[in-house]
Amino acid sequence: CQLTMPSWGPEGAPPPGVPDDLEGRKPPAISPEATAIVEGFRSTFSDYFDAINGRVKSIHQSINQIATANGKPPLPPQAIGALLELTREQMQQPGGPVVTLEQMMKAFSKMVNLQEPKEKFEAKVVSVLAAEVVRLKHGATVTAAVKPDLIRLHEKVAGATGGLFALVKELMPEDARADFPQHAFCTHIMQVAPDTAVIPLEVFLEQFQANLDTDDTEDKIRAALARHL
């Protein structure tokens, strides 16, 4: 089970400090060469876009993953909003902003370093998105298989955060369990307020799926669930 970085607040809502209107800002010019490089990987970007349903909070997490892997600091929500050129309407979407495929590809075009060959962009950026597609598809398949038992667990503990945290913590890497408190489970994994006492079933299922790694197999999860049901 991976740890995602908090970005767009509880249930995908924009965090405090993000302007509710990013329109009117003149976006930076994008060279035709940068656009062509990103266009050459359209199929990967399209697969990634479909896997995340265009959610800005997912794009934010992936961009920060790319940044930290390359020795760069993570970008704050304000910077992501500007990078994606979010509109007022998108910022006000229920459940958090969603962008179009073209809007997302344009944002990644701004990340192209024309001083490097396109293979560098593929290694630093495209490969990360491709791996994320594999992870998300795996998560969807596994979650669908164990969904009835996840629902049973949620019913057993009446959605109590502590009961759900106990399962997810067991799935985490052993070296990460000791220093991972319940409030971090709420903000980093469930994407809810840190003091949330009861997590809705829909939120639990969605975020459980979103945080699975490829080594979180159906057998592994069923074995953990059996110890909590």
PLY file of the C-alpha trace (Angstrom):
ply
format ascii 1.0
element vertex 229
property float x
property float y
property float z
element edge 228
property int vertex1
property int vertex2
end_header
0.00 0.00 0.00
1.58 3.28 -1.05
1.48 6.68 0.60
0.07 9.41 -1.58
0.89 13.03 -0.92
-1.97 15.22 0.34
-2.88 17.71 -2.33
-6.43 18.85 -2.88
-7.79 18.38 0.59
-10.61 16.23 1.95
-12.55 14.49 -0.81
-10.62 16.36 -3.50
-11.64 19.87 -2.47
-9.18 22.68 -3.30
-6.95 23.41 -0.28
-6.90 26.80 1.48
-4.89 29.36 -0.41
-5.75 28.22 -3.92
-7.36 31.11 -5.80
-10.87 30.36 -6.99
-10.21 32.00 -10.33
-6.99 31.28 -12.22
-8.26 32.73 -15.48
-6.78 35.89 -16.88
-3.20 34.87 -16.24
-1.14 34.83 -19.37
0.21 31.27 -19.76
3.84 30.82 -20.80
4.53 30.16 -24.45
5.10 26.53 -25.39
7.45 25.75 -28.24
6.24 23.58 -31.13
9.14 21.22 -30.39
7.94 20.62 -26.82
4.38 20.08 -28.01
5.60 17.56 -30.59
7.56 15.58 -27.99
4.53 15.25 -25.72
2.29 14.45 -28.70
4.61 11.58 -29.56
3.59 9.92 -26.29
-0.14 10.63 -26.65
-1.15 7.00 -26.14
0.56 6.89 -22.72
-0.90 10.22 -21.69
-4.34 9.09 -22.85
-4.09 5.83 -20.89
-2.99 7.75 -17.80
-5.78 10.30 -18.21
-8.39 7.54 -18.46
-6.95 5.77 -15.41
-7.27 8.87 -13.21
-10.45 10.23 -14.84
-8.69 13.55 -15.34
-8.57 14.32 -11.60
-6.22 17.16 -10.73
-5.32 15.67 -7.35
-3.99 12.57 -9.14
-2.01 14.65 -11.63
-0.61 16.64 -8.72
0.56 13.48 -6.98
2.22 12.17 -10.15
3.98 15.45 -10.89
5.31 15.60 -7.34
6.49 12.00 -7.66
8.36 12.99 -10.83
9.79 16.09 -9.15
11.11 14.33 -6.06
12.55 11.48 -8.14
14.59 14.06 -10.02
15.78 15.99 -6.98
13.23 18.80 -7.27
10.92 20.07 -4.51
7.24 19.10 -4.74
4.93 21.68 -6.26
2.22 23.28 -4.10
-1.42 23.20 -5.25
-1.24 26.80 -6.43
1.56 25.95 -8.84
-0.32 22.92 -10.16
-3.41 25.04 -10.71
-1.40 27.54 -12.72
0.44 24.79 -14.64
-2.87 23.24 -15.71
-4.45 26.67 -16.32
-7.49 25.78 -14.27
-10.63 27.81 -14.88
-13.11 29.10 -12.32
-15.59 26.41 -13.35
-13.06 23.63 -12.90
-12.07 24.90 -9.45
-15.71 24.74 -8.39
-16.39 21.17 -9.57
-17.85 18.93 -6.85
-15.28 16.46 -5.57
-12.36 18.49 -6.85
-11.22 19.86 -10.22
-11.05 17.71 -13.36
-9.21 18.73 -16.53
-9.36 17.68 -20.17
-6.78 15.46 -21.85
-5.55 18.35 -24.00
-5.26 20.58 -20.94
-3.18 17.95 -19.17
-0.91 17.34 -22.17
-0.34 21.08 -22.52
0.77 21.21 -18.89
3.27 18.40 -19.44
4.55 20.20 -22.54
5.69 22.97 -20.20
7.86 20.41 -18.40
9.88 19.46 -21.48
13.55 20.42 -21.38
14.56 20.99 -24.99
18.23 20.87 -23.96
17.81 17.13 -23.43
16.86 14.42 -25.94
13.25 13.23 -25.89
14.46 9.94 -24.42
15.26 11.84 -21.21
11.69 13.14 -21.04
10.44 9.61 -21.62
12.60 8.25 -18.80
11.87 11.04 -16.33
8.17 11.64 -17.03
6.46 9.24 -19.42
7.79 6.09 -17.76
6.42 7.27 -14.40
2.96 7.76 -15.90
3.11 4.39 -17.66
3.98 2.68 -14.38
1.14 4.52 -12.68
-1.30 3.19 -15.28
-0.17 -0.36 -14.52
-0.52 0.26 -10.78
-3.97 1.82 -11.07
-5.28 -0.95 -13.33
-3.94 -3.53 -10.89
-5.62 -1.70 -8.03
-8.95 -1.64 -9.85
-8.81 -5.37 -10.61
-7.82 -6.41 -7.10
-10.28 -4.09 -5.39
-13.13 -5.43 -7.51
-12.21 -8.97 -6.43
-12.15 -8.21 -2.70
-14.85 -5.52 -2.66
-17.50 -7.70 -0.93
-15.13 -8.35 1.97
-14.11 -4.67 2.14
-17.78 -3.79 2.44
-18.21 -6.42 5.17
-15.29 -4.94 7.11
-16.73 -1.44 6.77
-20.08 -2.69 8.06
-18.43 -4.58 10.94
-16.62 -1.49 12.24
-19.45 0.88 11.25
-16.97 2.88 9.18
-14.83 3.69 12.21
-11.49 5.09 11.14
-9.56 2.94 13.61
-10.95 -0.32 12.26
-10.17 0.59 8.65
-6.75 1.94 9.58
-5.84 -1.40 11.18
-6.34 -3.21 7.87
-4.50 -0.70 5.71
-1.60 -0.43 8.15
-1.13 -4.19 7.93
-0.73 -3.89 4.15
1.94 -1.20 4.40
5.67 -2.00 4.18
6.87 -3.18 7.57
9.41 -0.41 7.96
6.71 2.22 7.45
4.15 0.94 9.95
5.72 1.99 13.23
5.86 5.69 12.46
2.54 5.98 10.61
-0.18 7.36 12.89
-3.92 7.26 12.29
-4.18 10.97 11.46
-1.66 10.42 8.64
-3.83 7.57 7.36
-6.73 10.03 7.18
-4.89 12.79 5.34
-2.42 10.84 3.20
-4.47 7.81 2.19
-8.17 8.48 2.81
-7.84 12.16 1.84
-10.11 13.29 4.67
-9.61 15.56 7.67
-7.04 14.22 10.17
-9.57 13.90 13.00
-12.21 12.06 10.95
-13.93 9.46 13.13
-16.07 7.72 10.52
-15.12 7.25 6.86
-17.94 6.83 4.32
-17.94 3.55 2.43
-17.51 5.22 -0.98
-14.45 7.15 0.21
-12.92 4.04 1.78
-13.34 1.95 -1.37
-12.09 4.68 -3.71
-9.00 5.56 -1.69
-8.19 1.94 -0.85
-8.09 1.19 -4.57
-6.13 4.35 -5.40
-3.35 3.48 -2.95
-2.71 -0.16 -3.82
0.70 -1.11 -5.15
1.35 -3.90 -7.63
2.65 -6.12 -4.81
-0.69 -5.83 -3.01
-2.08 -9.05 -4.43
-5.56 -10.43 -4.01
-4.24 -13.26 -1.82
-2.32 -10.84 0.40
-5.36 -8.64 0.91
-7.74 -11.56 1.50
-5.39 -12.94 4.16
-5.27 -9.55 5.91
-9.03 -9.15 5.68
-9.57 -12.58 7.20
-7.76 -11.41 10.33
-10.08 -8.41 10.69
-13.45 -9.90 9.81
0 1
1 2
2 3
3 4
4 5
5 6
6 7
7 8
8 9
9 10
10 11
11 12
12 13
13 14
14 15
15 16
16 17
17 18
18 19
19 20
20 21
21 22
22 23
23 24
24 25
25 26
26 27
27 28
28 29
29 30
30 31
31 32
32 33
33 34
34 35
35 36
36 37
37 38
38 39
39 40
40 41
41 42
42 43
43 44
44 45
45 46
46 47
47 48
48 49
49 50
50 51
51 52
52 53
53 54
54 55
55 56
56 57
57 58
58 59
59 60
60 61
61 62
62 63
63 64
64 65
65 66
66 67
67 68
68 69
69 70
70 71
71 72
72 73
73 74
74 75
75 76
76 77
77 78
78 79
79 80
80 81
81 82
82 83
83 84
84 85
85 86
86 87
87 88
88 89
89 90
90 91
91 92
92 93
93 94
94 95
95 96
96 97
97 98
98 99
99 100
100 101
101 102
102 103
103 104
104 105
105 106
106 107
107 108
108 109
109 110
110 111
111 112
112 113
113 114
114 115
115 116
116 117
117 118
118 119
119 120
120 121
121 122
122 123
123 124
124 125
125 126
126 127
127 128
128 129
129 130
130 131
131 132
132 133
133 134
134 135
135 136
136 137
137 138
138 139
139 140
140 141
141 142
142 143
143 144
144 145
145 146
146 147
147 148
148 149
149 150
150 151
151 152
152 153
153 154
154 155
155 156
156 157
157 158
158 159
159 160
160 161
161 162
162 163
163 164
164 165
165 166
166 167
167 168
168 169
169 170
170 171
171 172
172 173
173 174
174 175
175 176
176 177
177 178
178 179
179 180
180 181
181 182
182 183
183 184
184 185
185 186
186 187
187 188
188 189
189 190
190 191
191 192
192 193
193 194
194 195
195 196
196 197
197 198
198 199
199 200
200 201
201 202
202 203
203 204
204 205
205 206
206 207
207 208
208 209
209 210
210 211
211 212
212 213
213 214
214 215
215 216
216 217
217 218
218 219
219 220
220 221
221 222
222 223
223 224
224 225
225 226
226 227
227 228
